Amino acid sequence: MKRFGCLVIISMLLLTGCGSTNTQKIDDLIAEQEQTTTAGTESSVPEPVVSVPDASNGEYDVDLTALDSNMVYAQVYDMVFGETDYNGKLVRAKGIFDYYLDPSTNHEYFAVLITDATACCAQGIEFVLAGEHAYPDDYPEIGSEIVIHGVFNTYEDETGAYVQLRDAVFETA
């Protein structure tokens, strides 16, 4: 968990270099996107109830790949640090694959890193693939672009609170 904690700390440090502390524009963009994605569909979007996400119909609760680079970063920031509850939502994301092996626990962490429009800031979302997989055989090369979807989940351990996509599936082009 120390590794993922490091990812969060690095992401927060990157955020401090992104300019103004005025977050009103980001808050407005998030509110606008939430209205657009939920207007008239709140009752028609089912909660995922399968252990492995079924996105064969192309429907996601949150599709980060459909947003422009400014909006996607604002949405991910809200998912990680905001007050909106995304738990149980089927989320699709596109970004850069990253991997970390915690030397003290031998636990492996996998993440999709999503950058803002200028690529100066990045936010990572940890993911856990559905089924049994071995690194590096079943994973892409570090630094390569991936598209992945999974069920959004938050969890806590002795080092802090974290977010992840569980039962995740890599999408092929």
VENFENVEN-V323558 format. One record per helix or strand of 2 or more residues. SS is the DSSP state (H for helix, E for strand). FROM is the first residue (numbers start at 1). TO is the last residue. Records with the same first field share a line. If there is no record, write none. Layout:
# VENFENVEN-V323558
SS: FROM-TO ; FROM-TO
This chain:
# VENFENVEN-V323558
H: 2-16 ; 24-38 ; 64-66 ; 69-81
E: 62-63 ; 90-101 ; 108-115 ; 122-129 ; 145-157 ; 160-170
